[in-house]
Amino acid sequence: MKKNVIVTLLFAILILALGLFWYYGTGADVHIVDMNAPPVGVGSRGQLDIVLLNNGSEPVDVWLEVENAFVDENGESYSTSRLIISNESESLWSAELVSLQKPVKLLPGNNTVSVMLGYKLPGEYEVEVKVSEDSRLLDKASLVVEVPPPELLLELEYEKERMGSSDVYGIYGYLINHGLSSARDVSTNLTVINELTGKTVFTSSRTYDVRGNDKSALWTWPDYPYAIVEIAHGKPFGESYMPVQNVVIGGSEDRFRINVTSTWQDQVVSAELLLPPGEEAGDAYD
Protein backbone atom coordinates (compact mmCIF):
# COMPACT_ATOMS: atom_id res chain seq x y z
CA MET A 1 0.00 0.00 0.00
CA LYS A 2 2.74 2.40 1.01
CA LYS A 3 4.74 1.44 -2.08
CA ASN A 4 1.77 2.25 -4.34
CA VAL A 5 1.42 5.71 -2.75
CA ILE A 6 5.09 6.44 -3.35
CA VAL A 7 4.85 5.31 -6.98
CA THR A 8 1.76 7.46 -7.52
CA LEU A 9 3.48 10.47 -5.95
CA LEU A 10 6.58 10.02 -8.10
CA PHE A 11 4.40 9.68 -11.20
CA ALA A 12 2.57 12.92 -10.35
CA ILE A 13 5.87 14.75 -9.85
CA LEU A 14 7.08 13.43 -13.21
CA ILE A 15 3.91 14.63 -14.96
CA LEU A 16 4.28 18.07 -13.33
CA ALA A 17 7.92 18.28 -14.38
CA LEU A 18 7.04 17.31 -17.94
CA GLY A 19 4.28 19.93 -17.97
CA LEU A 20 6.64 22.64 -16.80
CA PHE A 21 9.22 21.47 -19.29
CA TRP A 22 6.66 21.68 -22.11
CA TYR A 23 5.36 25.10 -21.00
CA TYR A 24 8.73 26.77 -20.52
CA GLY A 25 10.66 24.35 -22.70
CA THR A 26 14.28 24.47 -23.70
CA GLY A 27 13.57 26.41 -26.87
CA ALA A 28 14.17 30.11 -27.37
CA ASP A 29 15.96 32.04 -24.65
CA VAL A 30 14.23 35.40 -25.01
CA HIS A 31 13.68 38.06 -22.36
CA ILE A 32 12.13 41.51 -22.14
CA VAL A 33 15.00 43.77 -21.08
CA ASP A 34 13.33 47.18 -21.40
CA MET A 35 10.02 48.88 -22.20
CA ASN A 36 9.36 52.55 -22.74
CA ALA A 37 6.25 54.57 -23.58
CA PRO A 38 6.15 58.37 -23.24
CA PRO A 39 2.89 60.00 -22.11
CA VAL A 40 0.25 59.89 -24.84
CA GLY A 41 -2.65 62.25 -25.41
CA VAL A 42 -6.29 61.25 -25.54
CA GLY A 43 -7.19 60.36 -29.12
CA SER A 44 -3.55 60.44 -30.23
CA ARG A 45 -1.36 57.63 -31.44
CA GLY A 46 1.03 56.42 -28.76
CA GLN A 47 3.89 53.99 -29.05
CA LEU A 48 5.30 51.33 -26.76
CA ASP A 49 8.91 50.37 -27.52
CA ILE A 50 9.89 46.90 -26.31
CA VAL A 51 13.51 45.70 -26.23
CA LEU A 52 13.72 41.91 -26.55
CA LEU A 53 16.97 40.03 -25.94
CA ASN A 54 17.54 36.84 -27.92
CA ASN A 55 20.29 34.99 -26.08
CA GLY A 56 20.47 32.29 -28.74
CA SER A 57 22.88 32.11 -31.65
CA GLU A 58 20.12 31.79 -34.26
CA PRO A 59 17.09 33.93 -35.20
CA VAL A 60 13.86 32.92 -33.50
CA ASP A 61 10.18 33.64 -34.16
CA VAL A 62 8.08 34.77 -31.18
CA TRP A 63 4.55 36.08 -30.64
CA LEU A 64 3.70 39.20 -28.67
CA GLU A 65 0.52 39.63 -26.66
CA VAL A 66 -0.17 43.18 -25.48
CA GLU A 67 -2.97 43.75 -22.99
CA ASN A 68 -4.62 47.11 -22.23
CA ALA A 69 -3.04 48.84 -25.21
CA PHE A 70 -6.37 50.31 -26.37
CA VAL A 71 -9.17 51.78 -24.22
CA ASP A 72 -12.32 53.29 -25.75
CA GLU A 73 -14.51 56.18 -24.57
CA ASN A 74 -16.53 53.77 -22.40
CA GLY A 75 -13.44 52.61 -20.53
CA GLU A 76 -13.46 49.21 -22.23
CA SER A 77 -10.04 47.70 -22.87
CA TYR A 78 -9.31 45.89 -26.12
CA SER A 79 -6.87 43.02 -26.41
CA THR A 80 -4.20 43.19 -29.07
CA SER A 81 -3.33 39.55 -28.62
CA ARG A 82 -0.75 38.46 -31.19
CA LEU A 83 -1.04 41.73 -33.09
CA ILE A 84 1.97 43.80 -34.02
CA ILE A 85 0.87 47.24 -35.13
CA SER A 86 2.07 48.56 -38.46
CA ASN A 87 3.57 52.04 -38.62
CA GLU A 88 1.86 52.44 -42.01
CA SER A 89 -1.66 52.38 -40.59
CA GLU A 90 -3.64 55.59 -40.18
CA SER A 91 -6.38 54.33 -37.87
CA LEU A 92 -6.02 53.63 -34.17
CA TRP A 93 -9.15 51.55 -33.94
CA SER A 94 -9.47 49.44 -37.10
CA ALA A 95 -7.92 46.01 -36.61
CA GLU A 96 -8.11 45.38 -40.35
CA LEU A 97 -5.82 48.32 -41.02
CA VAL A 98 -3.38 48.11 -38.17
CA SER A 99 -2.71 44.46 -37.45
CA LEU A 100 -0.07 42.16 -38.86
CA GLN A 101 -0.91 38.64 -37.75
CA LYS A 102 2.49 37.05 -37.88
CA PRO A 103 5.29 36.32 -35.44
CA VAL A 104 8.21 38.64 -34.80
CA LYS A 105 11.60 37.44 -35.97
CA LEU A 106 14.30 38.22 -33.41
CA LEU A 107 17.95 38.22 -34.39
CA PRO A 108 20.59 37.25 -31.82
CA GLY A 109 21.09 40.10 -29.35
CA ASN A 110 18.81 43.04 -28.65
CA ASN A 111 15.77 43.69 -30.86
CA THR A 112 13.34 46.63 -30.60
CA VAL A 113 9.67 46.12 -31.43
CA SER A 114 7.16 49.00 -31.42
CA VAL A 115 3.47 48.58 -30.65
CA MET A 116 0.80 51.23 -31.13
CA LEU A 117 -1.20 52.54 -28.14
CA GLY A 118 -4.48 54.43 -28.15
CA TYR A 119 -6.76 55.78 -25.41
CA LYS A 120 -10.00 57.74 -25.45
CA LEU A 121 -9.94 58.57 -21.72
CA PRO A 122 -7.23 60.12 -19.53
CA GLY A 123 -5.71 58.11 -16.72
CA GLU A 124 -2.94 55.63 -15.96
CA TYR A 125 -3.03 52.29 -17.77
CA GLU A 126 -0.99 49.22 -16.91
CA VAL A 127 0.07 47.62 -20.17
CA GLU A 128 1.22 44.00 -19.93
CA VAL A 129 3.37 42.36 -22.59
CA LYS A 130 3.79 38.59 -22.94
CA VAL A 131 6.34 36.92 -25.21
CA SER A 132 5.72 33.33 -26.28
CA GLU A 133 7.02 30.68 -28.67
CA ASP A 134 4.70 27.89 -29.79
CA SER A 135 2.33 28.70 -26.89
CA ARG A 136 5.20 28.60 -24.39
CA LEU A 137 5.50 31.71 -22.26
CA LEU A 138 9.05 33.01 -22.50
CA ASP A 139 8.73 36.24 -20.50
CA LYS A 140 6.27 38.92 -19.45
CA ALA A 141 6.51 42.47 -18.11
CA SER A 142 4.24 45.44 -17.46
CA LEU A 143 4.51 49.21 -17.74
CA VAL A 144 2.22 52.05 -16.63
CA VAL A 145 1.33 54.41 -19.49
CA GLU A 146 0.27 57.93 -18.54
CA VAL A 147 -2.55 59.60 -20.47
CA PRO A 148 -2.83 63.13 -19.04
CA PRO A 149 -6.08 65.11 -19.33
CA PRO A 150 -6.35 68.27 -21.43
CA GLU A 151 -5.23 71.50 -19.75
CA LEU A 152 -7.89 73.99 -20.74
CA LEU A 153 -7.86 77.77 -20.51
CA LEU A 154 -10.22 80.47 -21.77
CA GLU A 155 -9.03 83.80 -23.07
CA LEU A 156 -11.25 86.81 -23.89
CA GLU A 157 -10.37 90.11 -25.52
CA TYR A 158 -12.27 92.92 -27.21
CA GLU A 159 -11.99 95.60 -29.86
CA LYS A 160 -13.83 98.92 -29.57
CA GLU A 161 -15.32 100.78 -32.51
CA ARG A 162 -17.37 104.00 -32.65
CA MET A 163 -20.56 103.71 -34.72
CA GLY A 164 -22.74 106.80 -34.76
CA SER A 165 -23.29 107.72 -31.10
CA SER A 166 -22.63 104.15 -29.93
CA ASP A 167 -19.54 102.40 -28.62
CA VAL A 168 -19.50 98.91 -30.13
CA TYR A 169 -17.36 96.23 -28.49
CA GLY A 170 -16.48 93.17 -30.55
CA ILE A 171 -15.60 90.27 -28.23
CA TYR A 172 -13.17 87.57 -29.33
CA GLY A 173 -12.25 84.46 -27.43
CA TYR A 174 -10.17 81.30 -27.55
CA LEU A 175 -10.46 77.92 -25.91
CA ILE A 176 -6.80 77.02 -25.32
CA ASN A 177 -5.40 73.57 -24.56
CA HIS A 178 -1.91 73.39 -23.06
CA GLY A 179 -2.07 69.61 -22.60
CA LEU A 180 -1.18 66.64 -24.80
CA SER A 181 -4.72 65.32 -24.92
CA SER A 182 -7.42 66.61 -27.22
CA ALA A 183 -10.81 67.59 -25.79
CA ARG A 184 -14.00 66.93 -27.73
CA ASP A 185 -17.46 68.36 -27.14
CA VAL A 186 -16.35 71.00 -24.65
CA SER A 187 -19.59 72.59 -23.44
CA THR A 188 -19.19 76.38 -23.54
CA ASN A 189 -21.73 78.83 -22.13
CA LEU A 190 -21.90 82.59 -22.65
CA THR A 191 -23.72 84.60 -19.96
CA VAL A 192 -24.18 88.39 -20.00
CA ILE A 193 -25.26 90.09 -16.77
CA ASN A 194 -26.32 93.72 -16.39
CA GLU A 195 -24.23 94.96 -13.46
CA LEU A 196 -26.75 97.72 -12.74
CA THR A 197 -29.71 95.38 -12.21
CA GLY A 198 -27.92 92.09 -11.50
CA LYS A 199 -30.11 90.37 -14.08
CA THR A 200 -28.98 87.98 -16.79
CA VAL A 201 -29.81 89.60 -20.12
CA PHE A 202 -28.37 87.05 -22.56
CA THR A 203 -27.21 83.42 -22.68
CA SER A 204 -26.02 81.05 -25.38
CA SER A 205 -24.36 77.62 -25.50
CA ARG A 206 -22.21 75.68 -27.91
CA THR A 207 -19.68 72.84 -27.93
CA TYR A 208 -16.11 73.02 -29.24
CA ASP A 209 -13.28 70.62 -30.01
CA VAL A 210 -9.68 71.52 -29.30
CA ARG A 211 -6.61 69.44 -30.06
CA GLY A 212 -3.64 69.00 -27.77
CA ASN A 213 -1.29 72.00 -27.58
CA ASP A 214 -3.65 74.02 -29.76
CA LYS A 215 -6.50 76.52 -29.50
CA SER A 216 -9.97 76.92 -31.00
CA ALA A 217 -11.59 80.26 -31.75
CA LEU A 218 -14.98 80.77 -30.12
CA TRP A 219 -16.41 82.71 -33.03
CA THR A 220 -18.12 80.93 -35.89
CA TRP A 221 -17.59 83.24 -38.83
CA PRO A 222 -14.15 84.40 -40.00
CA ASP A 223 -13.59 88.14 -39.57
CA TYR A 224 -16.59 88.41 -37.22
CA PRO A 225 -16.47 88.51 -33.40
CA TYR A 226 -17.85 85.89 -31.01
CA ALA A 227 -20.20 88.45 -29.41
CA ILE A 228 -21.04 92.14 -29.64
CA VAL A 229 -21.96 94.62 -26.92
CA GLU A 230 -23.32 97.99 -28.06
CA ILE A 231 -23.44 100.87 -25.59
CA ALA A 232 -25.71 103.51 -27.10
CA HIS A 233 -25.17 107.06 -25.83
CA GLY A 234 -28.26 108.13 -27.71
CA LYS A 235 -30.26 106.26 -30.30
CA PRO A 236 -28.92 102.70 -30.94
CA PHE A 237 -26.91 102.33 -34.11
CA GLY A 238 -29.73 100.31 -35.62
CA GLU A 239 -27.74 98.21 -38.08
CA SER A 240 -27.87 94.41 -38.11
CA TYR A 241 -24.84 92.65 -36.69
CA MET A 242 -25.53 89.43 -38.60
CA PRO A 243 -24.11 86.84 -38.87
CA VAL A 244 -23.12 87.43 -35.23
CA GLN A 245 -25.98 86.17 -33.05
CA ASN A 246 -24.57 86.93 -29.60
CA VAL A 247 -25.57 90.60 -29.41
CA VAL A 248 -26.45 92.78 -26.40
CA ILE A 249 -27.51 96.44 -26.66
CA GLY A 250 -27.58 98.78 -23.68
CA GLY A 251 -27.57 102.45 -22.81
CA SER A 252 -24.87 104.71 -21.44
CA GLU A 253 -25.92 103.88 -17.86
CA ASP A 254 -25.41 100.13 -18.40
CA ARG A 255 -22.38 98.00 -17.73
CA PHE A 256 -22.25 94.33 -18.65
CA ARG A 257 -20.33 91.40 -17.19
CA ILE A 258 -19.53 88.92 -19.94
CA ASN A 259 -18.79 85.44 -18.58
CA VAL A 260 -17.72 82.46 -20.66
CA THR A 261 -17.47 79.06 -18.95
CA SER A 262 -16.26 75.83 -20.55
CA THR A 263 -16.73 72.35 -19.07
CA TRP A 264 -15.03 69.10 -20.09
CA GLN A 265 -15.70 66.12 -17.81
CA ASP A 266 -14.74 67.42 -14.32
CA GLN A 267 -12.65 70.33 -15.64
CA VAL A 268 -14.25 73.79 -15.55
CA VAL A 269 -12.58 77.01 -16.76
CA SER A 270 -13.97 80.51 -17.20
CA ALA A 271 -13.07 84.04 -18.26
CA GLU A 272 -14.79 87.41 -17.83
CA LEU A 273 -14.91 90.90 -19.27
CA LEU A 274 -16.58 94.06 -17.95
CA LEU A 275 -17.87 96.33 -20.70
CA PRO A 276 -17.51 99.21 -20.79
CA PRO A 277 -14.23 98.86 -18.86
CA GLY A 278 -13.92 100.66 -15.53
CA GLU A 279 -12.59 104.02 -16.73
CA GLU A 280 -14.98 104.24 -19.66
CA ALA A 281 -17.92 103.30 -17.45
CA GLY A 282 -16.94 106.02 -15.01
CA ASP A 283 -16.79 108.56 -17.81
CA ALA A 284 -20.25 107.50 -18.97
CA TYR A 285 -21.71 107.97 -15.52
CA ASP A 286 -20.14 111.42 -15.27
C-alpha positions as CSV (number, residue, x, y, z in Angstrom):
1,M,0.0,0.0,0.0
2,K,2.7,2.4,1.0
3,K,4.7,1.4,-2.1
4,N,1.8,2.2,-4.3
5,V,1.4,5.7,-2.8
6,I,5.1,6.4,-3.4
7,V,4.9,5.3,-7.0
8,T,1.8,7.5,-7.5
9,L,3.5,10.5,-6.0
10,L,6.6,10.0,-8.1
11,F,4.4,9.7,-11.2
12,A,2.6,12.9,-10.3
13,I,5.9,14.8,-9.9
14,L,7.1,13.4,-13.2
15,I,3.9,14.6,-15.0
16,L,4.3,18.1,-13.3
17,A,7.9,18.3,-14.4
18,L,7.0,17.3,-17.9
19,G,4.3,19.9,-18.0
20,L,6.6,22.6,-16.8
21,F,9.2,21.5,-19.3
22,W,6.7,21.7,-22.1
23,Y,5.4,25.1,-21.0
24,Y,8.7,26.8,-20.5
25,G,10.7,24.3,-22.7
26,T,14.3,24.5,-23.7
27,G,13.6,26.4,-26.9
28,A,14.2,30.1,-27.4
29,D,16.0,32.0,-24.6
30,V,14.2,35.4,-25.0
31,H,13.7,38.1,-22.4
32,I,12.1,41.5,-22.1
33,V,15.0,43.8,-21.1
34,D,13.3,47.2,-21.4
35,M,10.0,48.9,-22.2
36,N,9.4,52.6,-22.7
37,A,6.2,54.6,-23.6
38,P,6.1,58.4,-23.2
39,P,2.9,60.0,-22.1
40,V,0.3,59.9,-24.8
41,G,-2.6,62.3,-25.4
42,V,-6.3,61.2,-25.5
43,G,-7.2,60.4,-29.1
44,S,-3.6,60.4,-30.2
45,R,-1.4,57.6,-31.4
46,G,1.0,56.4,-28.8
47,Q,3.9,54.0,-29.0
48,L,5.3,51.3,-26.8
49,D,8.9,50.4,-27.5
50,I,9.9,46.9,-26.3
51,V,13.5,45.7,-26.2
52,L,13.7,41.9,-26.5
53,L,17.0,40.0,-25.9
54,N,17.5,36.8,-27.9
55,N,20.3,35.0,-26.1
56,G,20.5,32.3,-28.7
57,S,22.9,32.1,-31.6
58,E,20.1,31.8,-34.3
59,P,17.1,33.9,-35.2
60,V,13.9,32.9,-33.5
61,D,10.2,33.6,-34.2
62,V,8.1,34.8,-31.2
63,W,4.6,36.1,-30.6
64,L,3.7,39.2,-28.7
65,E,0.5,39.6,-26.7
66,V,-0.2,43.2,-25.5
67,E,-3.0,43.8,-23.0
68,N,-4.6,47.1,-22.2
69,A,-3.0,48.8,-25.2
70,F,-6.4,50.3,-26.4
71,V,-9.2,51.8,-24.2
72,D,-12.3,53.3,-25.8
73,E,-14.5,56.2,-24.6
74,N,-16.5,53.8,-22.4
75,G,-13.4,52.6,-20.5
76,E,-13.5,49.2,-22.2
77,S,-10.0,47.7,-22.9
78,Y,-9.3,45.9,-26.1
79,S,-6.9,43.0,-26.4
80,T,-4.2,43.2,-29.1
81,S,-3.3,39.5,-28.6
82,R,-0.8,38.5,-31.2
83,L,-1.0,41.7,-33.1
84,I,2.0,43.8,-34.0
85,I,0.9,47.2,-35.1
86,S,2.1,48.6,-38.5
87,N,3.6,52.0,-38.6
88,E,1.9,52.4,-42.0
89,S,-1.7,52.4,-40.6
90,E,-3.6,55.6,-40.2
91,S,-6.4,54.3,-37.9
92,L,-6.0,53.6,-34.2
93,W,-9.1,51.5,-33.9
94,S,-9.5,49.4,-37.1
95,A,-7.9,46.0,-36.6
96,E,-8.1,45.4,-40.4
97,L,-5.8,48.3,-41.0
98,V,-3.4,48.1,-38.2
99,S,-2.7,44.5,-37.4
100,L,-0.1,42.2,-38.9
101,Q,-0.9,38.6,-37.7
102,K,2.5,37.1,-37.9
103,P,5.3,36.3,-35.4
104,V,8.2,38.6,-34.8
105,K,11.6,37.4,-36.0
106,L,14.3,38.2,-33.4
107,L,17.9,38.2,-34.4
108,P,20.6,37.3,-31.8
109,G,21.1,40.1,-29.3
110,N,18.8,43.0,-28.7
111,N,15.8,43.7,-30.9
112,T,13.3,46.6,-30.6
113,V,9.7,46.1,-31.4
114,S,7.2,49.0,-31.4
115,V,3.5,48.6,-30.6
116,M,0.8,51.2,-31.1
117,L,-1.2,52.5,-28.1
118,G,-4.5,54.4,-28.1
119,Y,-6.8,55.8,-25.4
120,K,-10.0,57.7,-25.5
121,L,-9.9,58.6,-21.7
122,P,-7.2,60.1,-19.5
123,G,-5.7,58.1,-16.7
124,E,-2.9,55.6,-16.0
125,Y,-3.0,52.3,-17.8
126,E,-1.0,49.2,-16.9
127,V,0.1,47.6,-20.2
128,E,1.2,44.0,-19.9
129,V,3.4,42.4,-22.6
130,K,3.8,38.6,-22.9
131,V,6.3,36.9,-25.2
132,S,5.7,33.3,-26.3
133,E,7.0,30.7,-28.7
134,D,4.7,27.9,-29.8
135,S,2.3,28.7,-26.9
136,R,5.2,28.6,-24.4
137,L,5.5,31.7,-22.3
138,L,9.1,33.0,-22.5
139,D,8.7,36.2,-20.5
140,K,6.3,38.9,-19.4
141,A,6.5,42.5,-18.1
142,S,4.2,45.4,-17.5
143,L,4.5,49.2,-17.7
144,V,2.2,52.0,-16.6
145,V,1.3,54.4,-19.5
146,E,0.3,57.9,-18.5
147,V,-2.6,59.6,-20.5
148,P,-2.8,63.1,-19.0
149,P,-6.1,65.1,-19.3
150,P,-6.4,68.3,-21.4
151,E,-5.2,71.5,-19.7
152,L,-7.9,74.0,-20.7
153,L,-7.9,77.8,-20.5
154,L,-10.2,80.5,-21.8
155,E,-9.0,83.8,-23.1
156,L,-11.2,86.8,-23.9
157,E,-10.4,90.1,-25.5
158,Y,-12.3,92.9,-27.2
159,E,-12.0,95.6,-29.9
160,K,-13.8,98.9,-29.6
161,E,-15.3,100.8,-32.5
162,R,-17.4,104.0,-32.7
163,M,-20.6,103.7,-34.7
164,G,-22.7,106.8,-34.8
165,S,-23.3,107.7,-31.1
166,S,-22.6,104.1,-29.9
167,D,-19.5,102.4,-28.6
168,V,-19.5,98.9,-30.1
169,Y,-17.4,96.2,-28.5
170,G,-16.5,93.2,-30.5
171,I,-15.6,90.3,-28.2
172,Y,-13.2,87.6,-29.3
173,G,-12.2,84.5,-27.4
174,Y,-10.2,81.3,-27.5
175,L,-10.5,77.9,-25.9
176,I,-6.8,77.0,-25.3
177,N,-5.4,73.6,-24.6
178,H,-1.9,73.4,-23.1
179,G,-2.1,69.6,-22.6
180,L,-1.2,66.6,-24.8
181,S,-4.7,65.3,-24.9
182,S,-7.4,66.6,-27.2
183,A,-10.8,67.6,-25.8
184,R,-14.0,66.9,-27.7
185,D,-17.5,68.4,-27.1
186,V,-16.3,71.0,-24.6
187,S,-19.6,72.6,-23.4
188,T,-19.2,76.4,-23.5
189,N,-21.7,78.8,-22.1
190,L,-21.9,82.6,-22.7
191,T,-23.7,84.6,-20.0
192,V,-24.2,88.4,-20.0
193,I,-25.3,90.1,-16.8
194,N,-26.3,93.7,-16.4
195,E,-24.2,95.0,-13.5
196,L,-26.8,97.7,-12.7
197,T,-29.7,95.4,-12.2
198,G,-27.9,92.1,-11.5
199,K,-30.1,90.4,-14.1
200,T,-29.0,88.0,-16.8
201,V,-29.8,89.6,-20.1
202,F,-28.4,87.1,-22.6
203,T,-27.2,83.4,-22.7
204,S,-26.0,81.0,-25.4
205,S,-24.4,77.6,-25.5
206,R,-22.2,75.7,-27.9
207,T,-19.7,72.8,-27.9
208,Y,-16.1,73.0,-29.2
209,D,-13.3,70.6,-30.0
210,V,-9.7,71.5,-29.3
211,R,-6.6,69.4,-30.1
212,G,-3.6,69.0,-27.8
213,N,-1.3,72.0,-27.6
214,D,-3.7,74.0,-29.8
215,K,-6.5,76.5,-29.5
216,S,-10.0,76.9,-31.0
217,A,-11.6,80.3,-31.7
218,L,-15.0,80.8,-30.1
219,W,-16.4,82.7,-33.0
220,T,-18.1,80.9,-35.9
221,W,-17.6,83.2,-38.8
222,P,-14.2,84.4,-40.0
223,D,-13.6,88.1,-39.6
224,Y,-16.6,88.4,-37.2
225,P,-16.5,88.5,-33.4
226,Y,-17.9,85.9,-31.0
227,A,-20.2,88.4,-29.4
228,I,-21.0,92.1,-29.6
229,V,-22.0,94.6,-26.9
230,E,-23.3,98.0,-28.1
231,I,-23.4,100.9,-25.6
232,A,-25.7,103.5,-27.1
233,H,-25.2,107.1,-25.8
234,G,-28.3,108.1,-27.7
235,K,-30.3,106.3,-30.3
236,P,-28.9,102.7,-30.9
237,F,-26.9,102.3,-34.1
238,G,-29.7,100.3,-35.6
239,E,-27.7,98.2,-38.1
240,S,-27.9,94.4,-38.1
241,Y,-24.8,92.6,-36.7
242,M,-25.5,89.4,-38.6
243,P,-24.1,86.8,-38.9
244,V,-23.1,87.4,-35.2
245,Q,-26.0,86.2,-33.1
246,N,-24.6,86.9,-29.6
247,V,-25.6,90.6,-29.4
248,V,-26.4,92.8,-26.4
249,I,-27.5,96.4,-26.7
250,G,-27.6,98.8,-23.7
251,G,-27.6,102.5,-22.8
252,S,-24.9,104.7,-21.4
253,E,-25.9,103.9,-17.9
254,D,-25.4,100.1,-18.4
255,R,-22.4,98.0,-17.7
256,F,-22.3,94.3,-18.6
257,R,-20.3,91.4,-17.2
258,I,-19.5,88.9,-19.9
259,N,-18.8,85.4,-18.6
260,V,-17.7,82.5,-20.7
261,T,-17.5,79.1,-18.9
262,S,-16.3,75.8,-20.6
263,T,-16.7,72.4,-19.1
264,W,-15.0,69.1,-20.1
265,Q,-15.7,66.1,-17.8
266,D,-14.7,67.4,-14.3
267,Q,-12.7,70.3,-15.6
268,V,-14.3,73.8,-15.6
269,V,-12.6,77.0,-16.8
270,S,-14.0,80.5,-17.2
271,A,-13.1,84.0,-18.3
272,E,-14.8,87.4,-17.8
273,L,-14.9,90.9,-19.3
274,L,-16.6,94.1,-17.9
275,L,-17.9,96.3,-20.7
276,P,-17.5,99.2,-20.8
277,P,-14.2,98.9,-18.9
278,G,-13.9,100.7,-15.5
279,E,-12.6,104.0,-16.7
280,E,-15.0,104.2,-19.7
281,A,-17.9,103.3,-17.4
282,G,-16.9,106.0,-15.0
283,D,-16.8,108.6,-17.8
284,A,-20.2,107.5,-19.0
285,Y,-21.7,108.0,-15.5
286,D,-20.1,111.4,-15.3
